[in-house]
């Protein structure tokens, strides 16, 4: 492939030109249970996407066995690392949780000189991601209606930060999404004088000035559907920052 890069923390490694990824089908949890004394069945699965397996192959070739071993050993060192990101473009990657298997298949007559190394990774997060996008909205009056566009093809959980003005309070925050009917409500008089509440839809946490404030949260954690999302804020004057990742199957 033209662009394949493995990233582990601050270490970035561009894979050799003769590298490619194989098929990685996605499956949803679609369990069913037979209806007692009736035709058909009842869906019991959540419909959520299960973990995926990603095969990554690299052609390793050398003129001598010593040179081959040096190349293969370095590649295996890089492949055998947990929690890496595999980029297929500068703005699209998948999280590789753990190496599940590693196969070294030599070409006939080229033992320890030419082989295809295939690493299979478990992706406990089954989606491709883009780096986070951040949008800032100034709410000078209520209701404040605005649109966010999720360019991915599956829903995503944003992180919403509401910051009170330096001189003022936002005791009641209400954000609803017409695309899915979800409404997030936060009520706490301590959200004042420049303080911020952070509602993390992915982690399921709510913090106010760095401390746990989930007891002041009501409703559903926010989600952005694919395409346009019409959001409505109701509350006092504040600044709203929404950070989210686009995701793809």
C-alpha positions in Angstrom: 0.0 0.0 0.0 1.1 3.6 -0.6 0.8 4.7 3.0 1.1 2.4 6.1 2.6 3.6 9.3 2.7 2.1 12.8 2.7 4.6 15.7 3.6 3.6 19.3 3.6 6.6 21.7 6.2 9.0 20.1 7.7 6.3 17.9 6.6 6.3 14.2 7.6 3.6 11.7 6.7 3.8 8.0 6.3 0.2 6.8 8.3 -1.1 3.8 6.8 -0.6 0.3 5.8 -4.3 0.0 3.4 -4.2 2.9 -0.4 -4.6 2.9 -3.4 -5.3 5.1 -5.8 -8.2 4.4 -9.6 -8.5 4.8 -11.0 -7.6 8.2 -14.8 -8.2 8.1 -17.0 -6.5 10.7 -19.8 -8.4 12.5 -22.5 -7.1 14.8 -23.7 -8.9 17.9 -26.9 -10.3 16.4 -27.8 -13.2 18.8 -31.4 -14.4 18.7 -33.5 -16.6 20.9 -36.3 -18.9 19.7 -39.8 -17.9 20.7 -41.4 -20.4 23.0 -44.3 -22.1 21.3 -44.3 -19.4 18.5 -42.9 -18.9 15.1 -39.6 -17.0 14.7 -37.3 -15.6 17.3 -36.5 -12.6 19.5 -33.3 -10.5 19.0 -31.2 -10.6 22.1 -28.0 -9.2 20.7 -27.1 -5.5 21.1 -26.4 -4.9 17.5 -23.1 -3.3 18.4 -20.0 -4.1 16.4 -17.8 -6.8 17.8 -14.0 -6.8 17.9 -12.2 -7.3 14.6 -9.0 -9.0 13.5 -6.6 -7.1 11.2 -4.0 -9.1 9.2 -0.9 -7.1 8.3 1.6 -8.6 5.9 5.2 -7.5 5.0 7.5 -9.0 2.3 11.0 -9.4 3.7 13.8 -10.0 1.2 17.6 -10.1 1.5 20.6 -11.3 -0.4 22.0 -13.3 2.5 20.7 -15.1 5.5 22.5 -12.8 7.9 20.9 -9.8 6.2 17.5 -11.4 6.3 17.6 -12.3 10.0 18.6 -8.7 10.8 15.7 -7.3 8.8 13.2 -9.8 10.1 14.2 -9.4 13.7 13.8 -5.6 13.6 10.4 -5.9 11.9 9.2 -8.5 14.5 10.3 -6.2 17.3 8.1 -3.5 16.0 5.1 -5.8 15.3 5.2 -7.3 18.8 4.0 -4.2 20.6 0.6 -3.6 22.3 -1.6 -0.6 21.8 -0.3 0.7 18.5 -2.0 2.8 15.9 -1.9 1.7 12.2 -2.3 4.6 9.8 -3.5 4.0 6.3 -3.7 7.7 5.6 -2.5 10.8 7.5 -6.0 11.3 8.9 -7.2 7.7 9.3 -6.0 5.0 11.7 -7.1 1.9 13.7 -6.1 0.9 17.2 -4.2 -2.4 17.3 -4.8 -3.7 20.8 -2.6 -6.8 20.9 -0.8 -9.2 18.5 -2.8 -12.4 18.2 -0.5 -14.4 15.9 2.6 -14.0 13.7 3.4 -16.3 10.7 6.6 -16.4 8.8 6.1 -18.1 5.4 9.2 -18.6 3.3 9.2 -18.7 -0.5 10.2 -22.1 -1.8 14.0 -22.3 -2.2 14.5 -19.0 -0.3 14.8 -20.2 3.3 16.0 -17.3 5.5 16.2 -15.0 2.5 12.7 -14.2 1.4 9.4 -14.6 3.3 6.1 -12.9 4.0 5.5 -12.0 7.7 1.9 -11.8 8.6 0.8 -10.4 11.9 -2.8 -10.7 13.0 -4.0 -8.1 15.5 -7.1 -8.0 17.7 -8.8 -4.6 17.4 -11.0 -4.4 20.5 -12.0 -1.0 19.2 -13.4 -2.1 15.8 -13.5 1.3 14.1 -11.2 3.4 12.0 -10.6 6.9 13.5 -9.6 10.4 12.4 -7.8 12.8 14.8 -10.3 14.8 17.0 -12.2 17.7 15.7 -13.0 20.6 18.0 -15.8 23.2 17.6 -16.4 26.1 19.9 -19.8 27.8 20.2 -20.5 31.0 22.1 -24.0 30.8 23.7 -25.0 34.4 24.3 -28.7 33.6 24.6 -31.0 30.7 24.9 -32.0 28.6 23.2 -28.8 28.4 21.1 -29.2 26.2 18.1 -26.3 25.0 16.0 -25.4 22.1 13.7 -22.4 19.7 14.0 -21.5 17.5 11.0 -20.2 14.0 11.8 -18.3 13.0 8.7 -17.9 9.3 9.8 -20.3 6.5 8.9 -21.0 5.4 12.5 -22.1 7.4 15.6 -19.4 8.9 17.9 -19.3 10.1 21.5 -18.2 13.7 21.9 -16.5 15.4 24.9 -18.5 18.6 25.7 -16.9 21.3 27.9 -19.1 24.1 29.1 -17.3 27.1 30.6 -19.0 29.7 32.7 -18.2 33.4 32.2 -15.6 34.9 34.5 -18.3 36.9 36.3 -21.4 34.8 36.1 -23.0 31.4 36.8 -24.5 28.6 34.6 -26.4 26.6 37.2 -28.5 24.7 34.6 -27.1 23.2 31.4 -29.3 21.4 28.9 -28.0 20.1 25.5 -30.3 18.1 23.2 -29.7 16.4 19.8 -32.6 16.3 17.4 -30.8 13.6 15.4 -31.3 10.9 18.1 -33.4 12.5 20.8 -30.7 12.4 23.4 -30.6 15.1 26.1 -27.8 15.8 28.5 -28.6 17.9 31.6 -26.2 19.2 34.2 -27.3 21.2 37.3 -24.8 22.6 39.8 -24.5 26.2 41.1 -20.8 25.8 41.4 -20.5 26.1 37.6 -19.6 29.8 37.9 -16.8 32.4 37.6 -14.8 30.7 34.9 -15.3 27.1 36.0 -15.8 24.3 33.5 -17.8 21.1 33.4 -16.6 18.3 31.1 -19.1 15.7 29.9 -17.3 12.8 28.3 -19.7 10.7 26.3 -17.1 8.0 25.6 -15.8 7.5 29.1 -19.2 8.1 30.8 -17.7 10.7 33.2 -18.7 14.2 34.3 -16.1 16.5 36.0 -16.5 20.0 37.4 -13.2 21.8 38.0 -11.4 18.5 37.8 -13.6 16.7 40.4 -16.2 14.1 40.0 -19.7 15.6 39.4 -21.7 12.8 37.9 -24.3 13.1 40.6 -25.3 16.5 39.1 -25.8 14.9 35.6 -29.1 13.7 34.3 -30.3 12.2 31.0 -28.2 10.5 28.4 -24.5 10.9 27.6 -24.2 12.7 24.2 -23.8 10.9 20.9 -23.4 12.4 17.4 -25.0 10.5 14.5 -23.5 10.2 11.1 -24.2 13.4 9.0 -25.7 16.6 10.4 -26.7 16.8 14.1 -29.0 19.7 15.2 -28.0 20.6 18.7 -29.9 22.9 21.1 -28.4 24.5 24.2 -30.6 25.9 26.9 -29.1 27.8 29.8 -27.2 30.9 30.8 -24.5 32.6 28.8 -21.4 30.4 28.4 -18.9 28.9 26.0 -19.4 25.4 24.7 -16.5 23.3 23.3 -17.3 20.0 21.6 -14.5 17.6 20.7 -15.2 14.4 18.7 -13.6 11.8 16.5 -15.0 10.7 13.1 -15.3 6.9 13.0 -15.7 4.4 10.2 -16.4 0.7 9.9 
